Amino acid sequence: MDWSVQAVDAANHPPMVRVERSYIKVRSGETISLDASESTDPDGDNLSYLWYHYPEAGTYPDVIAVEGSDNMRSVRVTVPDVNAPQTAHFILAVTDKGEPALTRYERVIVEITP
């Protein structure tokens, strides 16, 4: 709402979330890197990062741990061993430190093959 009552440069703007890859194909047991180092904020605000696995969206039913998921631009994930192809969806929430704080999201889909 600030955009409607303030000058454009006076209002907070949402972060620009950019992940290195939005789709990754990997074999069972491999470790992958999820990277959002290119994310920026148009107002120059500091950003915080939260990565997490969203099991309901994919076919792999169990939660997959994300190493160092709290406030890291880049994290590592060791995918589980599977007997059949599975998909896992990882969500990144990026929040700026502006007033009010604004959050934007990005999804990374990981295809896991045996």
MODELLER restraints for C-alpha pairs under 7 A, 6 or more apart:
rsr = mdl.restraints
at = mdl.atoms
rsr.add(forms.Gaussian(group=physical.xy_distance, feature=features.Distance(at['CA:2:A'], at['CA:11:A']), mean=5.48, stdev=0.5))
rsr.add(forms.Gaussian(group=physical.xy_distance, feature=features.Distance(at['CA:3:A'], at['CA:11:A']), mean=5.76, stdev=0.5))
rsr.add(forms.Gaussian(group=physical.xy_distance, feature=features.Distance(at['CA:12:A'], at['CA:43:A']), mean=6.82, stdev=0.5))
rsr.add(forms.Gaussian(group=physical.xy_distance, feature=features.Distance(at['CA:12:A'], at['CA:98:A']), mean=5.87, stdev=0.5))
rsr.add(forms.Gaussian(group=physical.xy_distance, feature=features.Distance(at['CA:12:A'], at['CA:99:A']), mean=6.23, stdev=0.5))
rsr.add(forms.Gaussian(group=physical.xy_distance, feature=features.Distance(at['CA:12:A'], at['CA:100:A']), mean=6.95, stdev=0.5))
rsr.add(forms.Gaussian(group=physical.xy_distance, feature=features.Distance(at['CA:13:A'], at['CA:42:A']), mean=6.51, stdev=0.5))
rsr.add(forms.Gaussian(group=physical.xy_distance, feature=features.Distance(at['CA:13:A'], at['CA:43:A']), mean=6.54, stdev=0.5))
rsr.add(forms.Gaussian(group=physical.xy_distance, feature=features.Distance(at['CA:14:A'], at['CA:41:A']), mean=6.80, stdev=0.5))
rsr.add(forms.Gaussian(group=physical.xy_distance, feature=features.Distance(at['CA:14:A'], at['CA:102:A']), mean=5.33, stdev=0.5))
rsr.add(forms.Gaussian(group=physical.xy_distance, feature=features.Distance(at['CA:14:A'], at['CA:103:A']), mean=6.51, stdev=0.5))
rsr.add(forms.Gaussian(group=physical.xy_distance, feature=features.Distance(at['CA:14:A'], at['CA:104:A']), mean=6.78, stdev=0.5))
rsr.add(forms.Gaussian(group=physical.xy_distance, feature=features.Distance(at['CA:15:A'], at['CA:40:A']), mean=5.86, stdev=0.5))
rsr.add(forms.Gaussian(group=physical.xy_distance, feature=features.Distance(at['CA:15:A'], at['CA:41:A']), mean=4.34, stdev=0.5))
rsr.add(forms.Gaussian(group=physical.xy_distance, feature=features.Distance(at['CA:15:A'], at['CA:42:A']), mean=6.59, stdev=0.5))
rsr.add(forms.Gaussian(group=physical.xy_distance, feature=features.Distance(at['CA:15:A'], at['CA:94:A']), mean=6.95, stdev=0.5))
rsr.add(forms.Gaussian(group=physical.xy_distance, feature=features.Distance(at['CA:15:A'], at['CA:95:A']), mean=6.91, stdev=0.5))
rsr.add(forms.Gaussian(group=physical.xy_distance, feature=features.Distance(at['CA:15:A'], at['CA:96:A']), mean=6.23, stdev=0.5))
rsr.add(forms.Gaussian(group=physical.xy_distance, feature=features.Distance(at['CA:15:A'], at['CA:103:A']), mean=6.96, stdev=0.5))
rsr.add(forms.Gaussian(group=physical.xy_distance, feature=features.Distance(at['CA:15:A'], at['CA:104:A']), mean=6.45, stdev=0.5))
rsr.add(forms.Gaussian(group=physical.xy_distance, feature=features.Distance(at['CA:16:A'], at['CA:39:A']), mean=5.59, stdev=0.5))
rsr.add(forms.Gaussian(group=physical.xy_distance, feature=features.Distance(at['CA:16:A'], at['CA:40:A']), mean=5.24, stdev=0.5))
rsr.add(forms.Gaussian(group=physical.xy_distance, feature=features.Distance(at['CA:16:A'], at['CA:41:A']), mean=5.82, stdev=0.5))
rsr.add(forms.Gaussian(group=physical.xy_distance, feature=features.Distance(at['CA:17:A'], at['CA:39:A']), mean=4.64, stdev=0.5))
rsr.add(forms.Gaussian(group=physical.xy_distance, feature=features.Distance(at['CA:17:A'], at['CA:40:A']), mean=6.73, stdev=0.5))
rsr.add(forms.Gaussian(group=physical.xy_distance, feature=features.Distance(at['CA:17:A'], at['CA:94:A']), mean=6.81, stdev=0.5))
rsr.add(forms.Gaussian(group=physical.xy_distance, feature=features.Distance(at['CA:17:A'], at['CA:104:A']), mean=6.74, stdev=0.5))
rsr.add(forms.Gaussian(group=physical.xy_distance, feature=features.Distance(at['CA:17:A'], at['CA:105:A']), mean=6.93, stdev=0.5))
rsr.add(forms.Gaussian(group=physical.xy_distance, feature=features.Distance(at['CA:17:A'], at['CA:106:A']), mean=6.66, stdev=0.5))
rsr.add(forms.Gaussian(group=physical.xy_distance, feature=features.Distance(at['CA:18:A'], at['CA:36:A']), mean=5.60, stdev=0.5))
rsr.add(forms.Gaussian(group=physical.xy_distance, feature=features.Distance(at['CA:18:A'], at['CA:38:A']), mean=5.65, stdev=0.5))
rsr.add(forms.Gaussian(group=physical.xy_distance, feature=features.Distance(at['CA:18:A'], at['CA:39:A']), mean=4.85, stdev=0.5))
rsr.add(forms.Gaussian(group=physical.xy_distance, feature=features.Distance(at['CA:19:A'], at['CA:35:A']), mean=5.61, stdev=0.5))
rsr.add(forms.Gaussian(group=physical.xy_distance, feature=features.Distance(at['CA:19:A'], at['CA:36:A']), mean=4.34, stdev=0.5))
rsr.add(forms.Gaussian(group=physical.xy_distance, feature=features.Distance(at['CA:19:A'], at['CA:38:A']), mean=6.98, stdev=0.5))
rsr.add(forms.Gaussian(group=physical.xy_distance, feature=features.Distance(at['CA:20:A'], at['CA:35:A']), mean=5.39, stdev=0.5))
rsr.add(forms.Gaussian(group=physical.xy_distance, feature=features.Distance(at['CA:20:A'], at['CA:36:A']), mean=6.06, stdev=0.5))
rsr.add(forms.Gaussian(group=physical.xy_distance, feature=features.Distance(at['CA:22:A'], at['CA:107:A']), mean=6.51, stdev=0.5))
rsr.add(forms.Gaussian(group=physical.xy_distance, feature=features.Distance(at['CA:22:A'], at['CA:108:A']), mean=4.37, stdev=0.5))
rsr.add(forms.Gaussian(group=physical.xy_distance, feature=features.Distance(at['CA:22:A'], at['CA:109:A']), mean=6.11, stdev=0.5))
rsr.add(forms.Gaussian(group=physical.xy_distance, feature=features.Distance(at['CA:23:A'], at['CA:108:A']), mean=5.69, stdev=0.5))
rsr.add(forms.Gaussian(group=physical.xy_distance, feature=features.Distance(at['CA:23:A'], at['CA:109:A']), mean=4.84, stdev=0.5))
rsr.add(forms.Gaussian(group=physical.xy_distance, feature=features.Distance(at['CA:23:A'], at['CA:110:A']), mean=5.84, stdev=0.5))
rsr.add(forms.Gaussian(group=physical.xy_distance, feature=features.Distance(at['CA:24:A'], at['CA:109:A']), mean=6.35, stdev=0.5))
rsr.add(forms.Gaussian(group=physical.xy_distance, feature=features.Distance(at['CA:24:A'], at['CA:110:A']), mean=4.76, stdev=0.5))
rsr.add(forms.Gaussian(group=physical.xy_distance, feature=features.Distance(at['CA:24:A'], at['CA:111:A']), mean=6.18, stdev=0.5))
rsr.add(forms.Gaussian(group=physical.xy_distance, feature=features.Distance(at['CA:25:A'], at['CA:110:A']), mean=5.80, stdev=0.5))
rsr.add(forms.Gaussian(group=physical.xy_distance, feature=features.Distance(at['CA:25:A'], at['CA:111:A']), mean=4.71, stdev=0.5))
rsr.add(forms.Gaussian(group=physical.xy_distance, feature=features.Distance(at['CA:25:A'], at['CA:112:A']), mean=6.16, stdev=0.5))
rsr.add(forms.Gaussian(group=physical.xy_distance, feature=features.Distance(at['CA:26:A'], at['CA:111:A']), mean=6.17, stdev=0.5))
rsr.add(forms.Gaussian(group=physical.xy_distance, feature=features.Distance(at['CA:26:A'], at['CA:112:A']), mean=5.13, stdev=0.5))
rsr.add(forms.Gaussian(group=physical.xy_distance, feature=features.Distance(at['CA:26:A'], at['CA:113:A']), mean=6.30, stdev=0.5))
rsr.add(forms.Gaussian(group=physical.xy_distance, feature=features.Distance(at['CA:27:A'], at['CA:112:A']), mean=5.45, stdev=0.5))
rsr.add(forms.Gaussian(group=physical.xy_distance, feature=features.Distance(at['CA:27:A'], at['CA:113:A']), mean=4.81, stdev=0.5))
rsr.add(forms.Gaussian(group=physical.xy_distance, feature=features.Distance(at['CA:27:A'], at['CA:114:A']), mean=5.85, stdev=0.5))
rsr.add(forms.Gaussian(group=physical.xy_distance, feature=features.Distance(at['CA:28:A'], at['CA:79:A']), mean=6.15, stdev=0.5))
rsr.add(forms.Gaussian(group=physical.xy_distance, feature=features.Distance(at['CA:28:A'], at['CA:80:A']), mean=5.76, stdev=0.5))
rsr.add(forms.Gaussian(group=physical.xy_distance, feature=features.Distance(at['CA:28:A'], at['CA:81:A']), mean=4.37, stdev=0.5))
rsr.add(forms.Gaussian(group=physical.xy_distance, feature=features.Distance(at['CA:28:A'], at['CA:82:A']), mean=5.87, stdev=0.5))
rsr.add(forms.Gaussian(group=physical.xy_distance, feature=features.Distance(at['CA:28:A'], at['CA:112:A']), mean=6.05, stdev=0.5))
rsr.add(forms.Gaussian(group=physical.xy_distance, feature=features.Distance(at['CA:28:A'], at['CA:113:A']), mean=5.89, stdev=0.5))
rsr.add(forms.Gaussian(group=physical.xy_distance, feature=features.Distance(at['CA:28:A'], at['CA:114:A']), mean=5.27, stdev=0.5))
rsr.add(forms.Gaussian(group=physical.xy_distance, feature=features.Distance(at['CA:29:A'], at['CA:78:A']), mean=6.10, stdev=0.5))
rsr.add(forms.Gaussian(group=physical.xy_distance, feature=features.Distance(at['CA:29:A'], at['CA:79:A']), mean=5.14, stdev=0.5))
rsr.add(forms.Gaussian(group=physical.xy_distance, feature=features.Distance(at['CA:29:A'], at['CA:80:A']), mean=5.16, stdev=0.5))
rsr.add(forms.Gaussian(group=physical.xy_distance, feature=features.Distance(at['CA:29:A'], at['CA:81:A']), mean=5.13, stdev=0.5))
rsr.add(forms.Gaussian(group=physical.xy_distance, feature=features.Distance(at['CA:30:A'], at['CA:78:A']), mean=5.63, stdev=0.5))
rsr.add(forms.Gaussian(group=physical.xy_distance, feature=features.Distance(at['CA:30:A'], at['CA:79:A']), mean=5.81, stdev=0.5))
rsr.add(forms.Gaussian(group=physical.xy_distance, feature=features.Distance(at['CA:31:A'], at['CA:76:A']), mean=6.60, stdev=0.5))
rsr.add(forms.Gaussian(group=physical.xy_distance, feature=features.Distance(at['CA:31:A'], at['CA:77:A']), mean=5.39, stdev=0.5))
rsr.add(forms.Gaussian(group=physical.xy_distance, feature=features.Distance(at['CA:31:A'], at['CA:78:A']), mean=4.05, stdev=0.5))
rsr.add(forms.Gaussian(group=physical.xy_distance, feature=features.Distance(at['CA:31:A'], at['CA:79:A']), mean=6.19, stdev=0.5))
rsr.add(forms.Gaussian(group=physical.xy_distance, feature=features.Distance(at['CA:32:A'], at['CA:76:A']), mean=5.63, stdev=0.5))
rsr.add(forms.Gaussian(group=physical.xy_distance, feature=features.Distance(at['CA:32:A'], at['CA:77:A']), mean=5.34, stdev=0.5))
rsr.add(forms.Gaussian(group=physical.xy_distance, feature=features.Distance(at['CA:32:A'], at['CA:78:A']), mean=6.35, stdev=0.5))
rsr.add(forms.Gaussian(group=physical.xy_distance, feature=features.Distance(at['CA:33:A'], at['CA:74:A']), mean=6.71, stdev=0.5))
rsr.add(forms.Gaussian(group=physical.xy_distance, feature=features.Distance(at['CA:33:A'], at['CA:75:A']), mean=5.66, stdev=0.5))
rsr.add(forms.Gaussian(group=physical.xy_distance, feature=features.Distance(at['CA:33:A'], at['CA:76:A']), mean=4.56, stdev=0.5))
rsr.add(forms.Gaussian(group=physical.xy_distance, feature=features.Distance(at['CA:33:A'], at['CA:77:A']), mean=6.41, stdev=0.5))
rsr.add(forms.Gaussian(group=physical.xy_distance, feature=features.Distance(at['CA:34:A'], at['CA:74:A']), mean=5.50, stdev=0.5))
rsr.add(forms.Gaussian(group=physical.xy_distance, feature=features.Distance(at['CA:34:A'], at['CA:75:A']), mean=5.33, stdev=0.5))
rsr.add(forms.Gaussian(group=physical.xy_distance, feature=features.Distance(at['CA:34:A'], at['CA:76:A']), mean=6.26, stdev=0.5))
rsr.add(forms.Gaussian(group=physical.xy_distance, feature=features.Distance(at['CA:35:A'], at['CA:73:A']), mean=6.01, stdev=0.5))
rsr.add(forms.Gaussian(group=physical.xy_distance, feature=features.Distance(at['CA:35:A'], at['CA:74:A']), mean=4.22, stdev=0.5))
rsr.add(forms.Gaussian(group=physical.xy_distance, feature=features.Distance(at['CA:35:A'], at['CA:75:A']), mean=6.60, stdev=0.5))
rsr.add(forms.Gaussian(group=physical.xy_distance, feature=features.Distance(at['CA:36:A'], at['CA:73:A']), mean=5.14, stdev=0.5))
rsr.add(forms.Gaussian(group=physical.xy_distance, feature=features.Distance(at['CA:36:A'], at['CA:74:A']), mean=6.01, stdev=0.5))
rsr.add(forms.Gaussian(group=physical.xy_distance, feature=features.Distance(at['CA:37:A'], at['CA:73:A']), mean=5.34, stdev=0.5))
rsr.add(forms.Gaussian(group=physical.xy_distance, feature=features.Distance(at['CA:37:A'], at['CA:74:A']), mean=6.70, stdev=0.5))
rsr.add(forms.Gaussian(group=physical.xy_distance, feature=features.Distance(at['CA:45:A'], at['CA:96:A']), mean=5.86, stdev=0.5))
rsr.add(forms.Gaussian(group=physical.xy_distance, feature=features.Distance(at['CA:45:A'], at['CA:97:A']), mean=5.57, stdev=0.5))
rsr.add(forms.Gaussian(group=physical.xy_distance, feature=features.Distance(at['CA:45:A'], at['CA:98:A']), mean=6.11, stdev=0.5))
rsr.add(forms.Gaussian(group=physical.xy_distance, feature=features.Distance(at['CA:46:A'], at['CA:96:A']), mean=5.81, stdev=0.5))
rsr.add(forms.Gaussian(group=physical.xy_distance, feature=features.Distance(at['CA:46:A'], at['CA:97:A']), mean=5.60, stdev=0.5))
rsr.add(forms.Gaussian(group=physical.xy_distance, feature=features.Distance(at['CA:47:A'], at['CA:94:A']), mean=6.49, stdev=0.5))
rsr.add(forms.Gaussian(group=physical.xy_distance, feature=features.Distance(at['CA:47:A'], at['CA:95:A']), mean=5.56, stdev=0.5))
rsr.add(forms.Gaussian(group=physical.xy_distance, feature=features.Distance(at['CA:47:A'], at['CA:96:A']), mean=4.52, stdev=0.5))
rsr.add(forms.Gaussian(group=physical.xy_distance, feature=features.Distance(at['CA:47:A'], at['CA:97:A']), mean=6.29, stdev=0.5))
rsr.add(forms.Gaussian(group=physical.xy_distance, feature=features.Distance(at['CA:48:A'], at['CA:71:A']), mean=5.19, stdev=0.5))
rsr.add(forms.Gaussian(group=physical.xy_distance, feature=features.Distance(at['CA:48:A'], at['CA:94:A']), mean=5.66, stdev=0.5))
rsr.add(forms.Gaussian(group=physical.xy_distance, feature=features.Distance(at['CA:48:A'], at['CA:95:A']), mean=5.25, stdev=0.5))
rsr.add(forms.Gaussian(group=physical.xy_distance, feature=features.Distance(at['CA:48:A'], at['CA:96:A']), mean=6.43, stdev=0.5))
rsr.add(forms.Gaussian(group=physical.xy_distance, feature=features.Distance(at['CA:49:A'], at['CA:70:A']), mean=6.37, stdev=0.5))
rsr.add(forms.Gaussian(group=physical.xy_distance, feature=features.Distance(at['CA:49:A'], at['CA:71:A']), mean=4.28, stdev=0.5))
rsr.add(forms.Gaussian(group=physical.xy_distance, feature=features.Distance(at['CA:49:A'], at['CA:72:A']), mean=5.69, stdev=0.5))
rsr.add(forms.Gaussian(group=physical.xy_distance, feature=features.Distance(at['CA:49:A'], at['CA:73:A']), mean=6.25, stdev=0.5))
rsr.add(forms.Gaussian(group=physical.xy_distance, feature=features.Distance(at['CA:49:A'], at['CA:92:A']), mean=6.86, stdev=0.5))
rsr.add(forms.Gaussian(group=physical.xy_distance, feature=features.Distance(at['CA:49:A'], at['CA:93:A']), mean=5.79, stdev=0.5))
rsr.add(forms.Gaussian(group=physical.xy_distance, feature=features.Distance(at['CA:49:A'], at['CA:94:A']), mean=4.73, stdev=0.5))
rsr.add(forms.Gaussian(group=physical.xy_distance, feature=features.Distance(at['CA:49:A'], at['CA:95:A']), mean=6.64, stdev=0.5))
rsr.add(forms.Gaussian(group=physical.xy_distance, feature=features.Distance(at['CA:50:A'], at['CA:69:A']), mean=5.75, stdev=0.5))
rsr.add(forms.Gaussian(group=physical.xy_distance, feature=features.Distance(at['CA:50:A'], at['CA:70:A']), mean=5.05, stdev=0.5))
rsr.add(forms.Gaussian(group=physical.xy_distance, feature=features.Distance(at['CA:50:A'], at['CA:71:A']), mean=5.62, stdev=0.5))
rsr.add(forms.Gaussian(group=physical.xy_distance, feature=features.Distance(at['CA:50:A'], at['CA:92:A']), mean=5.61, stdev=0.5))
rsr.add(forms.Gaussian(group=physical.xy_distance, feature=features.Distance(at['CA:50:A'], at['CA:93:A']), mean=5.12, stdev=0.5))
rsr.add(forms.Gaussian(group=physical.xy_distance, feature=features.Distance(at['CA:50:A'], at['CA:94:A']), mean=6.59, stdev=0.5))
rsr.add(forms.Gaussian(group=physical.xy_distance, feature=features.Distance(at['CA:51:A'], at['CA:69:A']), mean=4.95, stdev=0.5))
rsr.add(forms.Gaussian(group=physical.xy_distance, feature=features.Distance(at['CA:51:A'], at['CA:70:A']), mean=6.76, stdev=0.5))
rsr.add(forms.Gaussian(group=physical.xy_distance, feature=features.Distance(at['CA:51:A'], at['CA:90:A']), mean=6.88, stdev=0.5))
rsr.add(forms.Gaussian(group=physical.xy_distance, feature=features.Distance(at['CA:51:A'], at['CA:91:A']), mean=5.67, stdev=0.5))
rsr.add(forms.Gaussian(group=physical.xy_distance, feature=features.Distance(at['CA:51:A'], at['CA:92:A']), mean=4.53, stdev=0.5))
rsr.add(forms.Gaussian(group=physical.xy_distance, feature=features.Distance(at['CA:51:A'], at['CA:93:A']), mean=6.53, stdev=0.5))
rsr.add(forms.Gaussian(group=physical.xy_distance, feature=features.Distance(at['CA:52:A'], at['CA:66:A']), mean=6.39, stdev=0.5))
rsr.add(forms.Gaussian(group=physical.xy_distance, feature=features.Distance(at['CA:52:A'], at['CA:69:A']), mean=6.77, stdev=0.5))
rsr.add(forms.Gaussian(group=physical.xy_distance, feature=features.Distance(at['CA:52:A'], at['CA:90:A']), mean=5.55, stdev=0.5))
rsr.add(forms.Gaussian(group=physical.xy_distance, feature=features.Distance(at['CA:52:A'], at['CA:91:A']), mean=5.39, stdev=0.5))
rsr.add(forms.Gaussian(group=physical.xy_distance, feature=features.Distance(at['CA:52:A'], at['CA:92:A']), mean=6.67, stdev=0.5))
rsr.add(forms.Gaussian(group=physical.xy_distance, feature=features.Distance(at['CA:53:A'], at['CA:63:A']), mean=6.41, stdev=0.5))
rsr.add(forms.Gaussian(group=physical.xy_distance, feature=features.Distance(at['CA:53:A'], at['CA:64:A']), mean=6.01, stdev=0.5))
rsr.add(forms.Gaussian(group=physical.xy_distance, feature=features.Distance(at['CA:53:A'], at['CA:89:A']), mean=5.95, stdev=0.5))
rsr.add(forms.Gaussian(group=physical.xy_distance, feature=features.Distance(at['CA:53:A'], at['CA:90:A']), mean=4.37, stdev=0.5))
rsr.add(forms.Gaussian(group=physical.xy_distance, feature=features.Distance(at['CA:53:A'], at['CA:91:A']), mean=6.23, stdev=0.5))
rsr.add(forms.Gaussian(group=physical.xy_distance, feature=features.Distance(at['CA:54:A'], at['CA:89:A']), mean=5.46, stdev=0.5))
rsr.add(forms.Gaussian(group=physical.xy_distance, feature=features.Distance(at['CA:54:A'], at['CA:90:A']), mean=5.71, stdev=0.5))
rsr.add(forms.Gaussian(group=physical.xy_distance, feature=features.Distance(at['CA:54:A'], at['CA:91:A']), mean=6.63, stdev=0.5))
rsr.add(forms.Gaussian(group=physical.xy_distance, feature=features.Distance(at['CA:55:A'], at['CA:61:A']), mean=5.53, stdev=0.5))
rsr.add(forms.Gaussian(group=physical.xy_distance, feature=features.Distance(at['CA:55:A'], at['CA:62:A']), mean=6.44, stdev=0.5))
rsr.add(forms.Gaussian(group=physical.xy_distance, feature=features.Distance(at['CA:55:A'], at['CA:63:A']), mean=6.08, stdev=0.5))
rsr.add(forms.Gaussian(group=physical.xy_distance, feature=features.Distance(at['CA:55:A'], at['CA:88:A']), mean=6.55, stdev=0.5))
rsr.add(forms.Gaussian(group=physical.xy_distance, feature=features.Distance(at['CA:55:A'], at['CA:89:A']), mean=6.66, stdev=0.5))
rsr.add(forms.Gaussian(group=physical.xy_distance, feature=features.Distance(at['CA:57:A'], at['CA:89:A']), mean=6.25, stdev=0.5))
rsr.add(forms.Gaussian(group=physical.xy_distance, feature=features.Distance(at['CA:58:A'], at['CA:87:A']), mean=5.02, stdev=0.5))
rsr.add(forms.Gaussian(group=physical.xy_distance, feature=features.Distance(at['CA:58:A'], at['CA:88:A']), mean=4.80, stdev=0.5))
rsr.add(forms.Gaussian(group=physical.xy_distance, feature=features.Distance(at['CA:58:A'], at['CA:89:A']), mean=5.70, stdev=0.5))
rsr.add(forms.Gaussian(group=physical.xy_distance, feature=features.Distance(at['CA:59:A'], at['CA:86:A']), mean=5.44, stdev=0.5))
rsr.add(forms.Gaussian(group=physical.xy_distance, feature=features.Distance(at['CA:59:A'], at['CA:87:A']), mean=5.18, stdev=0.5))
rsr.add(forms.Gaussian(group=physical.xy_distance, feature=features.Distance(at['CA:59:A'], at['CA:88:A']), mean=6.55, stdev=0.5))
rsr.add(forms.Gaussian(group=physical.xy_distance, feature=features.Distance(at['CA:60:A'], at['CA:86:A']), mean=5.53, stdev=0.5))
rsr.add(forms.Gaussian(group=physical.xy_distance, feature=features.Distance(at['CA:60:A'], at['CA:87:A']), mean=5.86, stdev=0.5))
rsr.add(forms.Gaussian(group=physical.xy_distance, feature=features.Distance(at['CA:60:A'], at['CA:88:A']), mean=5.83, stdev=0.5))
rsr.add(forms.Gaussian(group=physical.xy_distance, feature=features.Distance(at['CA:65:A'], at['CA:77:A']), mean=6.79, stdev=0.5))
rsr.add(forms.Gaussian(group=physical.xy_distance, feature=features.Distance(at['CA:66:A'], at['CA:75:A']), mean=6.89, stdev=0.5))
rsr.add(forms.Gaussian(group=physical.xy_distance, feature=features.Distance(at['CA:66:A'], at['CA:76:A']), mean=6.37, stdev=0.5))
rsr.add(forms.Gaussian(group=physical.xy_distance, feature=features.Distance(at['CA:66:A'], at['CA:77:A']), mean=5.21, stdev=0.5))
rsr.add(forms.Gaussian(group=physical.xy_distance, feature=features.Distance(at['CA:67:A'], at['CA:75:A']), mean=6.04, stdev=0.5))
rsr.add(forms.Gaussian(group=physical.xy_distance, feature=features.Distance(at['CA:67:A'], at['CA:76:A']), mean=5.50, stdev=0.5))
rsr.add(forms.Gaussian(group=physical.xy_distance, feature=features.Distance(at['CA:67:A'], at['CA:77:A']), mean=6.16, stdev=0.5))
rsr.add(forms.Gaussian(group=physical.xy_distance, feature=features.Distance(at['CA:68:A'], at['CA:75:A']), mean=6.06, stdev=0.5))
rsr.add(forms.Gaussian(group=physical.xy_distance, feature=features.Distance(at['CA:69:A'], at['CA:75:A']), mean=6.27, stdev=0.5))
rsr.add(forms.Gaussian(group=physical.xy_distance, feature=features.Distance(at['CA:81:A'], at['CA:114:A']), mean=6.95, stdev=0.5))
rsr.add(forms.Gaussian(group=physical.xy_distance, feature=features.Distance(at['CA:82:A'], at['CA:113:A']), mean=6.93, stdev=0.5))
rsr.add(forms.Gaussian(group=physical.xy_distance, feature=features.Distance(at['CA:82:A'], at['CA:114:A']), mean=5.41, stdev=0.5))
rsr.add(forms.Gaussian(group=physical.xy_distance, feature=features.Distance(at['CA:83:A'], at['CA:114:A']), mean=5.44, stdev=0.5))
rsr.add(forms.Gaussian(group=physical.xy_distance, feature=features.Distance(at['CA:84:A'], at['CA:113:A']), mean=6.58, stdev=0.5))
rsr.add(forms.Gaussian(group=physical.xy_distance, feature=features.Distance(at['CA:84:A'], at['CA:114:A']), mean=5.89, stdev=0.5))
rsr.add(forms.Gaussian(group=physical.xy_distance, feature=features.Distance(at['CA:85:A'], at['CA:112:A']), mean=5.62, stdev=0.5))
rsr.add(forms.Gaussian(group=physical.xy_distance, feature=features.Distance(at['CA:85:A'], at['CA:113:A']), mean=4.59, stdev=0.5))
rsr.add(forms.Gaussian(group=physical.xy_distance, feature=features.Distance(at['CA:85:A'], at['CA:114:A']), mean=6.32, stdev=0.5))
rsr.add(forms.Gaussian(group=physical.xy_distance, feature=features.Distance(at['CA:86:A'], at['CA:111:A']), mean=5.91, stdev=0.5))
rsr.add(forms.Gaussian(group=physical.xy_distance, feature=features.Distance(at['CA:86:A'], at['CA:112:A']), mean=5.16, stdev=0.5))
rsr.add(forms.Gaussian(group=physical.xy_distance, feature=features.Distance(at['CA:86:A'], at['CA:113:A']), mean=6.66, stdev=0.5))
rsr.add(forms.Gaussian(group=physical.xy_distance, feature=features.Distance(at['CA:87:A'], at['CA:109:A']), mean=6.84, stdev=0.5))
rsr.add(forms.Gaussian(group=physical.xy_distance, feature=features.Distance(at['CA:87:A'], at['CA:110:A']), mean=5.55, stdev=0.5))
rsr.add(forms.Gaussian(group=physical.xy_distance, feature=features.Distance(at['CA:87:A'], at['CA:111:A']), mean=4.52, stdev=0.5))
rsr.add(forms.Gaussian(group=physical.xy_distance, feature=features.Distance(at['CA:87:A'], at['CA:112:A']), mean=5.92, stdev=0.5))
rsr.add(forms.Gaussian(group=physical.xy_distance, feature=features.Distance(at['CA:88:A'], at['CA:109:A']), mean=5.91, stdev=0.5))
rsr.add(forms.Gaussian(group=physical.xy_distance, feature=features.Distance(at['CA:88:A'], at['CA:110:A']), mean=5.11, stdev=0.5))
rsr.add(forms.Gaussian(group=physical.xy_distance, feature=features.Distance(at['CA:88:A'], at['CA:111:A']), mean=6.53, stdev=0.5))
rsr.add(forms.Gaussian(group=physical.xy_distance, feature=features.Distance(at['CA:89:A'], at['CA:107:A']), mean=6.67, stdev=0.5))
rsr.add(forms.Gaussian(group=physical.xy_distance, feature=features.Distance(at['CA:89:A'], at['CA:108:A']), mean=5.78, stdev=0.5))
rsr.add(forms.Gaussian(group=physical.xy_distance, feature=features.Distance(at['CA:89:A'], at['CA:109:A']), mean=4.63, stdev=0.5))
rsr.add(forms.Gaussian(group=physical.xy_distance, feature=features.Distance(at['CA:89:A'], at['CA:110:A']), mean=6.19, stdev=0.5))
rsr.add(forms.Gaussian(group=physical.xy_distance, feature=features.Distance(at['CA:90:A'], at['CA:107:A']), mean=5.69, stdev=0.5))
rsr.add(forms.Gaussian(group=physical.xy_distance, feature=features.Distance(at['CA:90:A'], at['CA:108:A']), mean=5.12, stdev=0.5))
rsr.add(forms.Gaussian(group=physical.xy_distance, feature=features.Distance(at['CA:90:A'], at['CA:109:A']), mean=6.41, stdev=0.5))
rsr.add(forms.Gaussian(group=physical.xy_distance, feature=features.Distance(at['CA:91:A'], at['CA:105:A']), mean=6.89, stdev=0.5))
rsr.add(forms.Gaussian(group=physical.xy_distance, feature=features.Distance(at['CA:91:A'], at['CA:106:A']), mean=5.87, stdev=0.5))
rsr.add(forms.Gaussian(group=physical.xy_distance, feature=features.Distance(at['CA:91:A'], at['CA:107:A']), mean=4.64, stdev=0.5))
rsr.add(forms.Gaussian(group=physical.xy_distance, feature=features.Distance(at['CA:91:A'], at['CA:108:A']), mean=6.43, stdev=0.5))
rsr.add(forms.Gaussian(group=physical.xy_distance, feature=features.Distance(at['CA:92:A'], at['CA:105:A']), mean=5.52, stdev=0.5))
rsr.add(forms.Gaussian(group=physical.xy_distance, feature=features.Distance(at['CA:92:A'], at['CA:106:A']), mean=5.25, stdev=0.5))
rsr.add(forms.Gaussian(group=physical.xy_distance, feature=features.Distance(at['CA:92:A'], at['CA:107:A']), mean=6.30, stdev=0.5))
rsr.add(forms.Gaussian(group=physical.xy_distance, feature=features.Distance(at['CA:93:A'], at['CA:103:A']), mean=6.47, stdev=0.5))
rsr.add(forms.Gaussian(group=physical.xy_distance, feature=features.Distance(at['CA:93:A'], at['CA:104:A']), mean=5.86, stdev=0.5))
rsr.add(forms.Gaussian(group=physical.xy_distance, feature=features.Distance(at['CA:93:A'], at['CA:105:A']), mean=4.63, stdev=0.5))
rsr.add(forms.Gaussian(group=physical.xy_distance, feature=features.Distance(at['CA:93:A'], at['CA:106:A']), mean=6.82, stdev=0.5))
rsr.add(forms.Gaussian(group=physical.xy_distance, feature=features.Distance(at['CA:94:A'], at['CA:103:A']), mean=5.42, stdev=0.5))
rsr.add(forms.Gaussian(group=physical.xy_distance, feature=features.Distance(at['CA:94:A'], at['CA:104:A']), mean=5.47, stdev=0.5))
rsr.add(forms.Gaussian(group=physical.xy_distance, feature=features.Distance(at['CA:94:A'], at['CA:105:A']), mean=6.29, stdev=0.5))
rsr.add(forms.Gaussian(group=physical.xy_distance, feature=features.Distance(at['CA:95:A'], at['CA:101:A']), mean=6.50, stdev=0.5))
rsr.add(forms.Gaussian(group=physical.xy_distance, feature=features.Distance(at['CA:95:A'], at['CA:102:A']), mean=5.50, stdev=0.5))
rsr.add(forms.Gaussian(group=physical.xy_distance, feature=features.Distance(at['CA:95:A'], at['CA:103:A']), mean=4.18, stdev=0.5))
rsr.add(forms.Gaussian(group=physical.xy_distance, feature=features.Distance(at['CA:95:A'], at['CA:104:A']), mean=6.61, stdev=0.5))
rsr.add(forms.Gaussian(group=physical.xy_distance, feature=features.Distance(at['CA:96:A'], at['CA:102:A']), mean=5.63, stdev=0.5))
rsr.add(forms.Gaussian(group=physical.xy_distance, feature=features.Distance(at['CA:96:A'], at['CA:103:A']), mean=6.58, stdev=0.5))
